[in-house]
Amino acid sequence: MPTPRRLALISSQAFSIGNFRGPLVRDLAQAGVEVFALAPDYDDRQRDIVRALGAQPVDISLDRTGMNPLRDGFDMLRLAAVLRRLRVDTSFAYFIKPVIYGTLAAWLAGVSRRFALIPGLGYVFTHSGEYLPWRRRLLQAGVSRLYRTALARADRVVFQNPDDVEAFVTARWVAANRAICIRGTGVDLAEWSPAPPVLEPVTFVLAARLLREKGIAEYAEAARRVKARHPAARFVLLGDLDPNPGGFSRAEVEAWVAQGVLEWPGHVDVQPWLARASVYVLPSYREGVPRSTQEAMAMGRPVITTDAPGCRETVIDGGNGFLVPVRDVDALAERMLRFIENPALIETMGRRSRQLAEERFDVRRINARLLEVLGIAPAPTQAKPSGTG
């Protein structure tokens, strides 16, 4: 097939384009591809960020968390019209709704090459352990059918961990010969450089959308238990409230703050907080490969996370941190106590985290592989050493 010249990057969240896909957009633009970045929630700042990366921001209609199939269908038809107008030859969609409706819209619009990225199973298929009500089971059935329909029209589907590949292939949502595993989004190792370890007070940080499947309730309960023994320990929660059905309410989060269990500065720049952290914690039930953990590793922070798909890709148990069972507050609190009672682990495991980040999560290598999947030769200027300021 010919090399892509006009590519539509389709997302359901404008913020994610610069924050998660910025290096990829820049690499595409430097390789001579005209990139149109499609999202439903642009503001002036996000438009400026996308333009600075070398892409053109394009507004679309797409409800990120809504469950109205009629509206989604109309949005898909409108998106197809946008893609026809832009005359793109390639689409690349990520997140659940863009993957489904963006891929179908690209097919309807006659876009010749269609790619999808699955950065995790998401809320619909991530169980929190409780009985599934009939509405959730019905939603799963509907999304399953939509995945099967949309992904049959994708040339390649990129996954971030082998567990998700197995899940999609086993469910027959995607053919095995169209599935590719590229582990992680990657981080700029020069931008996310190691910071001196923080040993006192020992400070734990979790950064995530405030969803139950991120293990936030378990983090709060483990913090409560640890602070009963070590009151000086700090537990920071970074992230904003989320309208998904699995999201916490403001009252729930503020109750933890009022009780002195957690600090919650809200949606902030994560990097300064990681620089002031001792240990990064993500007790998630399932991920693609979490970007926040990759960033923490690049900054030399040990990690406590779950032995769950995606999460386990970031930790060598006992090497750069600890793996704990999903929803196991006892194990989570016990591993936290190890760092408080043996703070030398913070430095030694943090060094190993940085080494693993260099080996596994260099964004240049990951993006070079993505460009290869898309059939694009990287620009010569991309070949530059990493790890320098």
C-alpha positions as CSV (number, residue, x, y, z in Angstrom):
1,M,0.0,0.0,0.0
2,P,1.1,3.6,-0.6
3,T,2.6,5.6,2.3
4,P,0.0,7.6,4.3
5,R,-0.1,11.2,3.4
6,R,-3.2,12.5,5.2
7,L,-4.0,10.9,8.5
8,A,-7.0,11.4,10.9
9,L,-6.1,10.8,14.5
10,I,-9.5,10.2,16.2
11,S,-9.9,10.6,20.0
12,S,-12.7,11.2,22.4
13,Q,-10.7,13.6,24.5
14,A,-8.6,16.6,23.2
15,F,-6.4,16.7,26.3
16,S,-5.1,13.2,25.5
17,I,-3.8,14.2,22.1
18,G,-1.1,16.4,23.5
19,N,-0.7,14.6,26.8
20,F,-0.5,11.0,25.6
21,R,0.0,11.1,21.8
22,G,2.1,14.3,21.5
23,P,5.4,12.6,20.6
24,L,3.5,10.4,18.1
25,V,1.8,13.4,16.4
26,R,5.2,15.2,16.2
27,D,6.9,12.1,14.7
28,L,4.1,11.8,12.1
29,A,4.3,15.4,11.1
30,Q,8.1,15.3,10.9
31,A,7.8,12.2,8.6
32,G,5.8,14.4,6.2
33,V,2.3,13.2,7.1
34,E,-0.5,15.8,7.2
35,V,-2.2,15.1,10.6
36,F,-5.7,16.0,11.4
37,A,-6.4,15.6,15.2
38,L,-10.1,15.0,15.7
39,A,-11.7,15.4,19.2
40,P,-15.1,16.6,20.6
41,D,-13.9,18.9,23.4
42,Y,-11.3,21.3,22.2
43,D,-10.6,24.6,23.9
44,D,-8.2,27.3,22.8
45,R,-5.3,25.9,24.8
46,Q,-5.7,22.4,23.4
47,R,-5.9,23.7,19.9
48,D,-2.7,25.6,20.4
49,I,-1.0,22.5,21.8
50,V,-2.0,20.4,18.8
51,R,-0.9,23.1,16.3
52,A,2.4,23.3,18.0
53,L,2.9,19.6,17.5
54,G,2.4,20.1,13.7
55,A,-1.2,18.9,13.4
56,Q,-4.5,20.5,12.6
57,P,-7.2,20.4,15.3
58,V,-10.7,19.4,14.0
59,D,-13.9,19.5,16.1
60,I,-16.2,16.6,16.0
61,S,-19.3,15.5,17.8
62,L,-18.8,12.4,20.1
63,D,-20.1,11.8,23.6
64,R,-17.3,10.2,25.5
65,T,-19.3,8.6,28.3
66,G,-22.9,8.7,27.1
67,M,-24.8,5.5,26.3
68,N,-27.3,6.7,23.7
69,P,-26.9,4.5,20.6
70,L,-29.1,6.9,18.5
71,R,-26.8,9.8,19.2
72,D,-23.7,7.7,18.7
73,G,-25.1,6.6,15.3
74,F,-25.7,10.2,14.2
75,D,-22.2,11.2,15.4
76,M,-20.7,8.3,13.4
77,L,-22.4,9.6,10.2
78,R,-21.3,13.2,10.9
79,L,-17.8,11.9,11.5
80,A,-17.9,10.1,8.2
81,A,-18.8,13.3,6.5
82,V,-15.9,15.1,8.2
83,L,-13.4,12.4,7.0
84,R,-14.7,12.7,3.5
85,R,-14.3,16.5,3.6
86,L,-10.7,16.1,4.9
87,R,-9.9,13.6,2.2
88,V,-7.7,11.5,4.5
89,D,-6.2,8.2,3.4
90,T,-5.5,6.8,6.8
91,S,-7.4,6.8,10.2
92,F,-5.9,6.0,13.6
93,A,-8.4,5.8,16.5
94,Y,-7.9,5.2,20.2
95,F,-10.3,4.9,23.2
96,I,-13.4,2.8,23.0
97,K,-15.9,5.1,21.1
98,P,-13.4,6.4,18.6
99,V,-12.2,2.9,17.9
100,I,-15.7,1.7,17.3
101,Y,-17.4,4.7,15.7
102,G,-14.3,6.2,14.2
103,T,-13.3,3.0,12.4
104,L,-16.8,2.5,11.1
105,A,-17.0,6.2,10.0
106,A,-13.7,5.8,8.2
107,W,-15.0,2.7,6.4
108,L,-18.2,4.5,5.4
109,A,-16.1,7.5,4.2
110,G,-13.9,5.2,2.0
111,V,-10.7,5.9,4.0
112,S,-8.4,3.3,2.5
113,R,-6.3,2.4,5.6
114,R,-7.8,2.1,9.0
115,F,-6.0,1.4,12.3
116,A,-7.1,1.2,15.9
117,L,-5.3,1.3,19.3
118,I,-6.8,-0.5,22.3
119,P,-5.2,1.1,25.4
120,G,-7.0,-1.3,27.8
121,L,-10.5,-2.8,28.1
122,G,-12.0,0.2,29.9
123,Y,-15.0,0.6,32.3
124,V,-17.3,-1.7,30.4
125,F,-15.2,-4.8,30.7
126,T,-13.2,-4.0,33.9
127,H,-15.1,-5.7,36.8
128,S,-14.9,-4.4,40.4
129,G,-15.9,-7.7,41.8
130,E,-19.5,-7.0,42.5
131,Y,-22.5,-8.7,40.9
132,L,-23.1,-7.3,37.4
133,P,-26.5,-5.8,37.0
134,W,-28.5,-6.6,33.8
135,R,-27.8,-3.1,32.4
136,R,-24.1,-3.7,32.6
137,R,-24.4,-7.1,31.0
138,L,-26.5,-5.7,28.2
139,L,-23.9,-2.9,27.7
140,Q,-21.2,-5.5,27.4
141,A,-23.1,-7.5,24.9
142,G,-23.7,-4.4,22.8
143,V,-20.1,-3.2,22.9
144,S,-18.9,-6.8,22.1
145,R,-21.0,-6.8,18.9
146,L,-19.8,-3.3,18.0
147,Y,-16.2,-4.2,18.6
148,R,-16.5,-7.3,16.3
149,T,-18.2,-5.2,13.6
150,A,-15.7,-2.3,13.7
151,L,-12.5,-4.2,14.1
152,A,-13.4,-6.4,11.2
153,R,-12.9,-3.2,9.2
154,A,-9.5,-2.3,10.7
155,D,-6.3,-3.2,8.8
156,R,-4.4,-3.6,12.1
157,V,-5.4,-3.3,15.8
158,V,-2.6,-2.4,18.2
159,F,-2.7,-3.6,21.8
160,Q,-0.5,-2.7,24.8
161,N,-0.3,-6.0,26.6
162,P,-0.6,-9.7,25.6
163,D,-3.6,-10.3,28.0
164,D,-5.7,-7.9,26.0
165,V,-4.7,-9.5,22.7
166,E,-5.7,-12.9,24.1
167,A,-9.0,-11.5,25.3
168,F,-10.0,-9.9,22.0
169,V,-8.9,-12.8,19.9
170,T,-10.6,-15.4,22.2
171,A,-13.8,-13.3,22.0
172,R,-13.5,-13.2,18.2
173,W,-13.6,-9.4,18.3
174,V,-10.4,-9.3,16.2
175,A,-8.6,-11.8,14.0
176,A,-5.3,-12.9,15.4
177,N,-3.5,-11.9,12.2
178,R,-4.6,-8.3,12.6
179,A,-3.6,-8.0,16.2
180,I,-0.2,-6.4,17.1
181,C,1.2,-5.9,20.7
182,I,3.3,-2.8,21.3
183,R,3.8,-2.5,25.0
184,G,3.0,0.9,26.4
185,T,2.6,4.5,25.2
186,G,6.2,5.3,26.1
187,V,7.7,8.4,27.7
188,D,10.3,10.9,26.7
189,L,13.2,9.8,28.9
190,A,14.9,13.2,28.6
191,E,11.7,15.1,29.7
192,W,10.9,12.6,32.5
193,S,14.4,12.5,34.1
194,P,15.3,10.9,37.5
195,A,14.7,13.1,40.5
196,P,16.4,12.6,43.9
197,P,14.6,10.1,46.1
198,V,12.3,11.4,48.8
199,L,12.9,9.6,52.1
200,E,11.2,11.7,54.7
201,P,8.4,11.8,55.0
202,V,7.7,8.8,52.9
203,T,5.2,10.0,50.3
204,F,3.0,7.8,48.2
205,V,1.3,9.1,45.1
206,L,-1.5,7.7,42.9
207,A,-2.4,9.6,39.7
208,A,-5.6,8.5,37.8
209,R,-9.1,9.4,36.8
210,L,-11.1,8.9,39.9
211,L,-12.7,5.6,38.9
212,R,-13.4,2.6,41.2
213,E,-11.5,0.3,38.8
214,K,-8.3,2.3,39.4
215,G,-8.2,0.8,43.0
216,I,-8.7,4.2,44.6
217,A,-10.9,2.9,47.4
218,E,-8.3,0.3,48.2
219,Y,-5.6,3.0,48.2
220,A,-7.6,5.1,50.7
221,E,-8.2,2.2,53.0
222,A,-4.6,1.0,52.9
223,A,-3.5,4.6,53.6
224,R,-5.8,4.7,56.6
225,R,-4.3,1.6,58.1
226,V,-0.7,2.7,57.4
227,K,-1.2,6.1,58.9
228,A,-2.5,4.5,62.1
229,R,1.0,3.2,62.6
230,H,3.0,5.9,60.9
231,P,1.1,9.2,61.0
232,A,3.8,11.2,59.2
233,A,3.4,9.2,56.0
234,R,1.7,11.1,53.2
235,F,-0.8,9.7,50.7
236,V,-1.5,11.9,47.7
237,L,-4.3,11.3,45.1
238,L,-3.9,13.2,41.8
239,G,-6.8,13.3,39.3
240,D,-10.1,14.8,38.5
241,L,-13.7,13.5,39.0
242,D,-14.9,11.4,36.1
243,P,-18.5,11.2,34.8
244,N,-18.2,7.5,34.0
245,P,-20.7,5.3,36.0
246,G,-17.7,4.0,37.9
247,G,-16.6,7.4,39.1
248,F,-16.4,8.6,42.7
249,S,-18.4,11.6,43.8
250,R,-16.8,14.7,45.1
251,A,-18.3,14.0,48.5
252,E,-16.6,10.6,48.7
253,V,-13.2,12.0,47.9
254,E,-13.6,15.0,50.1
255,A,-14.5,12.7,53.0
256,W,-11.1,11.0,52.8
257,V,-9.5,14.4,52.8
258,A,-11.5,15.6,55.8
259,Q,-10.5,12.4,57.7
260,G,-6.8,13.1,57.1
261,V,-6.4,10.0,55.0
262,L,-5.5,11.5,51.6
263,E,-4.3,14.7,50.1
264,W,-6.2,15.6,46.9
265,P,-4.9,18.6,44.9
266,G,-7.2,17.5,42.0
267,H,-6.2,17.7,38.3
268,V,-2.6,19.0,38.3
269,D,0.7,18.7,36.5
270,V,1.8,15.3,37.6
271,Q,5.6,15.8,37.2
272,P,6.3,18.1,40.1
273,W,4.3,15.8,42.4
274,L,6.3,12.7,41.2
275,A,9.5,14.7,42.0
276,R,8.3,15.0,45.6
277,A,7.1,11.4,45.9
278,S,8.8,8.4,47.4
279,V,6.7,5.6,45.8
280,Y,4.2,5.5,43.0
281,V,1.0,3.3,43.7
282,L,-1.6,2.1,41.2
283,P,-3.8,-0.7,42.6
284,S,-5.8,-0.8,39.3
285,Y,-8.0,-3.8,38.4
286,R,-6.8,-3.7,34.7
287,E,-4.9,-1.4,32.3
288,G,-3.4,-1.3,28.9
289,V,0.0,-0.3,30.2
290,P,-0.5,2.7,32.5
291,R,1.2,5.8,31.3
292,S,1.4,7.3,34.8
293,T,3.4,4.3,36.0
294,Q,5.8,4.7,33.0
295,E,6.4,8.3,33.9
296,A,7.0,7.5,37.6
297,M,9.5,4.8,36.6
298,A,11.3,7.2,34.3
299,M,11.7,9.6,37.3
300,G,13.2,6.8,39.4
301,R,10.3,5.9,41.6
302,P,9.6,2.4,42.8
303,V,6.1,1.1,42.1
304,I,3.4,-0.8,43.9
305,T,0.8,-2.1,41.5
306,T,-1.5,-5.1,41.0
307,D,-0.7,-8.4,39.4
308,A,-3.3,-7.6,36.7
309,P,-3.2,-7.2,32.9
310,G,-1.2,-4.2,31.9
311,C,-0.1,-3.3,35.4
312,R,2.2,-6.3,35.7
313,E,4.1,-5.2,32.6
314,T,5.6,-2.3,34.7
315,V,7.0,-4.2,37.7
316,I,9.5,-6.9,38.4
317,D,8.2,-8.0,41.8
318,G,11.0,-7.4,44.3
319,G,13.0,-5.6,41.7
320,N,11.6,-2.1,41.0
321,G,8.6,-2.5,43.3
322,F,5.9,-5.0,44.4
323,L,3.0,-6.7,42.8
324,V,-0.1,-7.2,44.9
325,P,-3.4,-9.1,44.2
326,V,-6.3,-7.0,42.9
327,R,-8.5,-5.6,45.6
328,D,-6.2,-6.9,48.4
329,V,-6.0,-4.1,50.9
330,D,-3.9,-6.1,53.4
331,A,-1.2,-6.8,50.8
332,L,-1.2,-3.2,49.6
333,A,-0.8,-1.8,53.1
334,E,1.9,-4.4,53.9
335,R,4.0,-3.4,50.9
336,M,3.6,0.3,51.8
337,L,4.9,-0.5,55.3
338,R,8.0,-2.1,53.8
339,F,9.0,1.2,52.2
340,I,8.4,3.1,55.4
341,E,10.2,0.7,57.6
342,N,13.1,0.1,55.1
343,P,13.5,3.4,53.2
344,A,16.7,2.2,51.5
345,L,14.4,0.3,49.2
346,I,13.1,3.6,47.8
347,E,16.5,4.4,46.3
348,T,17.5,1.0,45.1
349,M,14.2,0.1,43.6
350,G,13.8,3.5,42.1
351,R,17.1,3.1,40.2
352,R,15.8,-0.2,38.8
353,S,12.6,1.5,37.7
354,R,14.6,4.0,35.7
355,Q,16.6,1.2,34.1
356,L,13.3,-0.6,33.2
357,A,11.9,2.6,31.7
358,E,14.9,2.9,29.5
359,E,14.7,-0.7,28.4
360,R,10.9,-1.0,27.9
361,F,9.3,2.5,27.6
362,D,11.4,4.8,25.5
363,V,8.8,6.7,23.4
364,R,11.1,6.9,20.4
365,R,11.3,3.2,20.1
366,I,7.6,2.7,20.7
367,N,6.7,5.3,18.2
368,A,9.1,4.0,15.6
369,R,7.3,0.6,15.9
370,L,3.9,2.4,15.5
371,L,5.1,4.2,12.4
372,E,6.3,0.9,11.0
373,V,2.8,-0.6,11.5
374,L,1.3,2.5,9.8
375,G,3.7,2.0,6.9
376,I,5.5,5.3,7.5
377,A,9.3,5.8,7.5
378,P,10.5,7.9,10.4
379,A,12.2,11.2,9.7
380,P,16.0,11.0,10.0
381,T,15.9,13.8,12.7
382,Q,14.3,11.3,15.1
383,A,17.5,9.4,15.6
384,K,18.8,11.3,18.6
385,P,20.2,10.0,21.9
386,S,17.9,9.8,24.9
387,G,18.4,10.4,28.6
388,T,20.0,13.9,28.2
389,G,18.5,17.2,29.1
